[in-house]
Amino acid sequence: MLETKDSYFKGRGSQINTHNKFARYQYVQEFMEVLDEELLENHKTEIIYTHPKTIINKVESPDIPGMYSMNPYQGCEHGCIYCYARNTHEYWGYSAGLDFEQKIIVKQNAAELLEKHFSNKNWKPSAIMLSGNTDCYQPLERELEITRRILQTCLKYKHPVSIITKNALILRDLDLLIELAKYNLVHVMVSITGTDESIRQKLEPRTATYKNRFKVLEGLSKNNIPCGVMIAPIIPGLTNHEIPNVMELAAKAGATSAGFTMVRLNGAVGPIFKDWLVKNFPDRADKVWNQISDAHGGAVNDSRAGVRMRGEGPMAESIRQLFSLSRLRFMKQKVNLNLT
């Protein structure tokens, strides 16, 4: 754990670096005097450039059949404490904690690989999701523009693409999204977990404000770009009461569809989230933890297909009903109502 006793790393979600299960050795804090000061206090973002051989990933899951995804970045500066993708950073030799937010792996040749893939005569066009793992519009995208080049490639080949993001930076690419929408080739889901900024600043420290995310929906809708709201993940005892508020504001902003997922604390995300929860909400930490467990059969994670993203039991059922009723109330005139 790389943390001084009384510190809190502002602007970061995780406050610790959990041990990488694939690593043979780890740093520990028992002997503070022998650790370099830089190791303990340097929390600047490090960019790691890579040149992979492939960029398209076929999602092999009964939950999402026939889906392909593409991630120009691994790791994410947004720092969302609950992110299930944190565990993937361990495959790169890093921690799922602070490393996930600080060490961002950039796939520089993503657009070139995509064009090569589209040019393959054996490729049968199928919708590709951007941000299946980490946000394609995270802060680095403003400078690197890899996602923009990917969208340019999709437009060039008239290839369908879907996007999920929680960053207002997507509005930079309205010109491309408008053209893709003319051919019915794009759909955008904006991830919004609540409306309380004081919670967002702790939960998702480097994301766009909730207000700006609703503005994203407005900007997309006004330009006839199909868009919806993803209320995800819902955290019992912390954000579940926000479902009606989010649904109402999203509908007013132009969202025509809605979805949700239940928080699941898989792998290293469990201890990372619990550490964060105790430090930020000591008065309700036990309650929130127990309610998450109640929604997953007594555990904080359930990997079973068909259950993992929805949960089960009374708590999960009450959330599902609140979501369904809220969607029916605020989106009853909208086009797509069948996303539960």
C-alpha positions as CSV (number, residue, x, y, z in Angstrom):
1,M,0.0,0.0,0.0
2,L,1.6,3.2,-1.1
3,E,0.2,5.8,1.2
4,T,1.3,8.0,4.0
5,K,-0.6,7.6,7.2
6,D,-2.8,10.8,7.1
7,S,-2.8,11.6,3.4
8,Y,-5.6,11.6,0.9
9,F,-4.7,11.8,-2.7
10,K,-7.1,14.5,-4.1
11,G,-8.1,14.0,-7.7
12,R,-7.7,10.2,-7.5
13,G,-10.3,7.6,-6.8
14,S,-8.2,4.8,-5.4
15,Q,-6.2,5.7,-2.3
16,I,-4.1,2.6,-2.4
17,N,-2.1,0.3,-4.7
18,T,-3.3,-3.3,-4.1
19,H,-0.9,-6.1,-4.7
20,N,-0.8,-7.5,-8.3
21,K,-1.7,-11.1,-8.0
22,F,0.6,-11.9,-10.9
23,A,3.6,-10.1,-9.3
24,R,6.2,-12.1,-7.4
25,Y,7.2,-9.1,-5.2
26,Q,5.4,-6.1,-3.8
27,Y,6.2,-2.9,-1.9
28,V,4.9,-2.8,1.7
29,Q,4.7,0.0,4.2
30,E,6.1,-1.6,7.3
31,F,9.5,0.1,7.0
32,M,8.6,3.6,5.8
33,E,12.2,4.9,6.3
34,V,13.6,2.7,3.5
35,L,11.0,3.7,0.8
36,D,11.9,6.6,-1.6
37,E,9.9,9.7,-1.1
38,E,9.1,9.8,-4.8
39,L,7.6,6.3,-4.6
40,L,5.2,7.5,-1.8
41,E,4.3,10.9,-3.1
42,N,4.6,11.0,-6.9
43,H,1.1,10.6,-8.2
44,K,1.4,12.2,-11.6
45,T,0.1,10.5,-14.7
46,E,2.5,8.5,-16.7
47,I,1.8,7.8,-20.4
48,I,3.0,4.4,-21.8
49,Y,2.9,4.1,-25.5
50,T,2.3,0.7,-27.2
51,H,1.9,-0.6,-30.7
52,P,-0.4,-3.6,-30.5
53,K,-1.0,-6.0,-33.4
54,T,-4.8,-6.1,-33.1
55,I,-7.4,-3.6,-31.8
56,I,-10.8,-5.4,-32.2
57,N,-11.8,-7.6,-29.3
58,K,-14.7,-10.1,-29.7
59,V,-16.7,-10.2,-26.5
60,E,-17.2,-13.8,-25.5
61,S,-20.0,-13.5,-23.0
62,P,-23.6,-14.8,-22.9
63,D,-24.5,-11.3,-21.4
64,I,-23.5,-9.5,-24.6
65,P,-23.7,-11.9,-27.5
66,G,-22.2,-10.9,-30.9
67,M,-20.5,-7.8,-29.5
68,Y,-17.1,-6.5,-30.5
69,S,-15.2,-3.8,-28.5
70,M,-12.3,-1.6,-29.0
71,N,-10.2,0.3,-26.4
72,P,-7.6,2.8,-27.5
73,Y,-6.5,3.3,-23.9
74,Q,-5.9,0.9,-21.0
75,G,-6.1,2.4,-17.5
76,C,-8.2,5.5,-17.0
77,E,-7.5,8.9,-15.4
78,H,-11.2,9.3,-14.6
79,G,-10.4,7.4,-11.4
80,C,-13.9,5.9,-10.9
81,I,-13.5,3.9,-7.7
82,Y,-15.9,1.1,-8.7
83,C,-14.5,0.4,-12.2
84,Y,-14.5,-3.3,-13.0
85,A,-11.7,-2.7,-15.6
86,R,-9.2,-2.0,-12.8
87,N,-8.4,-5.7,-12.7
88,T,-7.1,-5.7,-16.3
89,H,-4.2,-3.5,-15.3
90,E,-2.7,-6.4,-13.5
91,Y,-2.1,-8.2,-16.8
92,W,0.2,-5.3,-17.7
93,G,2.2,-5.7,-14.5
94,Y,0.6,-2.9,-12.6
95,S,-1.8,-2.5,-9.7
96,A,-5.5,-2.2,-10.0
97,G,-5.4,0.8,-7.6
98,L,-3.5,4.0,-8.1
99,D,-1.6,2.5,-11.0
100,F,-4.8,2.1,-13.0
101,E,-5.3,5.9,-12.8
102,Q,-1.7,7.0,-13.1
103,K,-0.2,4.6,-15.7
104,I,-2.2,5.0,-18.9
105,I,-1.3,2.7,-21.8
106,V,-1.9,4.3,-25.1
107,K,-2.4,2.3,-28.3
108,Q,-0.9,4.7,-30.8
109,N,-1.7,2.7,-33.9
110,A,-5.3,2.0,-33.1
111,A,-6.8,3.8,-36.1
112,E,-4.3,2.2,-38.5
113,L,-5.1,-1.2,-37.1
114,L,-8.8,-0.6,-37.4
115,E,-8.5,0.4,-41.1
116,K,-6.5,-2.7,-41.7
117,H,-9.2,-4.7,-40.0
118,F,-12.0,-3.1,-42.1
119,S,-10.0,-3.8,-45.3
120,N,-9.9,-7.5,-44.6
121,K,-12.3,-9.2,-47.1
122,N,-13.3,-11.7,-44.5
123,W,-14.6,-9.1,-42.0
124,K,-18.4,-8.9,-41.8
125,P,-19.4,-5.5,-40.5
126,S,-20.8,-5.7,-36.9
127,A,-21.3,-2.9,-34.4
128,I,-18.2,-2.2,-32.4
129,M,-18.3,-0.6,-29.0
130,L,-15.9,2.1,-28.0
131,S,-15.1,2.1,-24.2
132,G,-16.0,-1.5,-23.5
133,N,-13.2,-1.4,-20.9
134,T,-12.0,2.2,-20.3
135,D,-13.4,5.5,-21.4
136,C,-12.3,6.4,-25.0
137,Y,-12.8,10.1,-24.1
138,Q,-10.7,10.2,-21.0
139,P,-8.5,13.3,-20.5
140,L,-5.6,12.2,-22.6
141,E,-7.9,12.0,-25.7
142,R,-8.0,15.8,-25.8
143,E,-4.4,15.9,-26.8
144,L,-3.9,12.5,-28.6
145,E,-7.1,12.4,-30.6
146,I,-6.9,8.6,-31.1
147,T,-10.7,8.2,-30.7
148,R,-11.3,10.9,-33.2
149,R,-9.2,9.1,-35.8
150,I,-11.1,5.9,-35.0
151,L,-14.4,7.7,-35.7
152,Q,-13.0,9.1,-39.0
153,T,-12.1,5.5,-40.0
154,C,-15.6,4.3,-39.1
155,L,-17.1,7.1,-41.2
156,K,-14.7,6.4,-44.1
157,Y,-15.8,2.7,-44.2
158,K,-19.4,3.4,-43.2
159,H,-19.0,1.1,-40.3
160,P,-21.4,1.0,-37.3
161,V,-20.0,2.1,-33.9
162,S,-21.5,2.6,-30.4
163,I,-20.0,4.7,-27.7
164,I,-20.3,4.9,-23.9
165,T,-18.6,7.8,-22.1
166,K,-18.9,10.1,-19.1
167,N,-16.8,12.9,-20.6
168,A,-18.1,16.0,-22.3
169,L,-15.1,15.8,-24.7
170,I,-17.3,13.8,-27.0
171,L,-18.9,17.0,-28.2
172,R,-15.6,17.9,-29.8
173,D,-16.4,15.2,-32.4
174,L,-19.9,16.3,-33.2
175,D,-19.0,16.8,-36.9
176,L,-18.1,13.1,-37.2
177,L,-21.0,11.9,-35.1
178,I,-23.5,13.9,-37.2
179,E,-22.2,12.4,-40.4
180,L,-22.3,8.9,-38.9
181,A,-25.9,9.4,-37.7
182,K,-27.0,10.4,-41.2
183,Y,-26.2,6.8,-42.1
184,N,-27.7,5.4,-38.9
185,L,-24.2,4.2,-37.9
186,V,-23.8,5.5,-34.4
187,H,-25.4,5.3,-30.9
188,V,-24.1,7.0,-27.8
189,M,-24.8,6.2,-24.1
190,V,-23.8,8.7,-21.5
191,S,-22.9,7.2,-18.1
192,I,-24.5,9.2,-15.3
193,T,-24.5,7.8,-11.7
194,G,-26.3,10.7,-10.0
195,T,-26.8,14.4,-9.6
196,D,-25.0,15.1,-6.3
197,E,-21.6,16.8,-7.2
198,S,-20.2,16.2,-3.7
199,I,-20.5,12.5,-4.2
200,R,-19.2,12.6,-7.9
201,Q,-16.0,14.4,-6.9
202,K,-15.2,11.5,-4.6
203,L,-16.7,8.7,-6.7
204,E,-15.4,9.7,-10.1
205,P,-12.9,12.5,-9.4
206,R,-11.7,13.3,-12.9
207,T,-14.9,12.9,-14.9
208,A,-17.1,15.6,-16.4
209,T,-19.6,17.1,-13.9
210,Y,-23.1,15.7,-13.9
211,K,-24.4,19.0,-15.3
212,N,-22.1,18.8,-18.3
213,R,-23.1,15.2,-18.9
214,F,-26.7,16.2,-19.3
215,K,-25.5,18.9,-21.6
216,V,-23.8,16.2,-23.7
217,L,-27.2,14.5,-24.1
218,E,-28.7,17.8,-25.1
219,G,-26.0,18.4,-27.7
220,L,-26.3,15.0,-29.2
221,S,-30.1,15.0,-29.3
222,K,-30.3,18.5,-30.9
223,N,-28.1,17.1,-33.7
224,N,-30.2,14.0,-34.2
225,I,-27.6,11.7,-32.8
226,P,-29.3,8.7,-31.1
227,C,-28.4,8.8,-27.4
228,G,-29.4,7.3,-24.1
229,V,-28.4,7.4,-20.4
230,M,-26.6,4.5,-18.7
231,I,-27.2,4.8,-14.9
232,A,-24.3,2.7,-14.0
233,P,-23.2,1.4,-11.7
234,I,-26.0,1.8,-9.1
235,I,-24.5,1.6,-5.6
236,P,-27.0,0.6,-3.0
237,G,-27.1,3.0,0.0
238,L,-25.1,5.6,-2.0
239,T,-26.7,6.4,-5.4
240,N,-29.8,4.2,-5.8
241,H,-32.1,6.9,-4.6
242,E,-30.9,9.1,-7.6
243,I,-32.5,6.9,-10.3
244,P,-35.6,9.0,-10.7
245,N,-33.6,12.3,-10.8
246,V,-31.2,11.0,-13.4
247,M,-34.0,9.5,-15.5
248,E,-36.0,12.7,-15.5
249,L,-33.1,15.0,-16.3
250,A,-31.8,12.7,-19.0
251,A,-35.2,12.5,-20.7
252,K,-35.6,16.3,-20.6
253,A,-32.1,16.5,-22.2
254,G,-33.2,14.2,-25.1
255,A,-32.2,10.7,-24.1
256,T,-34.4,8.1,-25.8
257,S,-33.2,5.0,-24.1
258,A,-31.9,4.0,-20.6
259,G,-30.0,1.2,-19.0
260,F,-28.5,0.3,-15.7
261,T,-26.0,-2.1,-14.0
262,M,-25.5,-3.0,-10.4
263,V,-22.1,-2.3,-8.9
264,R,-20.0,-5.4,-8.6
265,L,-16.7,-5.4,-6.8
266,N,-14.7,-8.0,-8.7
267,G,-11.2,-9.0,-7.9
268,A,-9.0,-6.3,-6.5
269,V,-11.8,-3.7,-6.9
270,G,-13.3,-5.1,-3.6
271,P,-10.5,-3.9,-1.2
272,I,-9.9,-0.8,-3.2
273,F,-13.6,0.2,-2.9
274,K,-13.8,-0.7,0.7
275,D,-10.8,1.4,1.6
276,W,-12.3,4.3,-0.3
277,L,-15.7,3.8,1.3
278,V,-14.4,3.9,4.9
279,K,-12.3,7.0,4.2
280,N,-15.0,8.9,2.5
281,F,-18.2,7.7,4.2
282,P,-17.3,6.3,7.6
283,D,-20.8,7.0,8.9
284,R,-22.4,4.6,6.4
285,A,-19.6,2.4,5.1
286,D,-21.0,-0.8,6.8
287,K,-24.5,-0.1,5.5
288,V,-23.4,0.4,1.9
289,W,-21.1,-2.6,2.0
290,N,-23.8,-4.8,3.4
291,Q,-26.4,-3.6,0.9
292,I,-24.0,-4.3,-2.0
293,S,-23.6,-7.8,-0.5
294,D,-27.3,-8.2,-0.2
295,A,-27.6,-7.5,-3.9
296,H,-25.1,-10.3,-4.8
297,G,-26.2,-13.2,-2.7
298,G,-24.0,-12.3,0.3
299,A,-20.9,-11.4,-1.7
300,V,-19.8,-8.1,-3.2
301,N,-19.3,-9.7,-6.6
302,D,-21.1,-12.4,-8.7
303,S,-19.6,-13.4,-12.0
304,R,-22.5,-15.5,-13.2
305,A,-23.7,-14.5,-16.6
306,G,-27.2,-13.0,-16.6
307,V,-26.9,-12.1,-12.9
308,R,-23.6,-10.2,-12.4
309,M,-24.8,-6.9,-13.9
310,R,-28.3,-7.0,-12.4
311,G,-27.9,-8.6,-9.0
312,E,-30.5,-10.6,-7.2
313,G,-32.5,-10.6,-4.0
314,P,-34.8,-8.0,-2.4
315,M,-32.3,-5.1,-2.8
316,A,-31.6,-5.8,-6.4
317,E,-35.3,-6.2,-7.1
318,S,-36.3,-2.9,-5.5
319,I,-33.7,-1.1,-7.6
320,R,-34.9,-2.8,-10.8
321,Q,-38.5,-1.8,-10.0
322,L,-37.5,1.8,-9.3
323,F,-35.5,1.9,-12.6
324,S,-38.4,0.5,-14.6
325,L,-41.0,2.8,-13.0
326,S,-38.8,5.8,-13.5
327,R,-38.2,5.0,-17.1
328,L,-41.9,4.4,-17.7
329,R,-42.7,7.7,-16.1
330,F,-40.1,9.9,-17.7
331,M,-39.4,8.2,-21.0
332,K,-42.9,6.8,-21.9
333,Q,-43.0,8.9,-25.1
334,K,-39.5,7.9,-26.1
335,V,-38.6,5.4,-28.8
336,N,-36.6,2.6,-27.0
337,L,-38.0,1.3,-23.7
338,N,-36.8,-2.3,-23.7
339,L,-33.4,-2.1,-22.1
340,T,-33.8,-3.9,-18.8
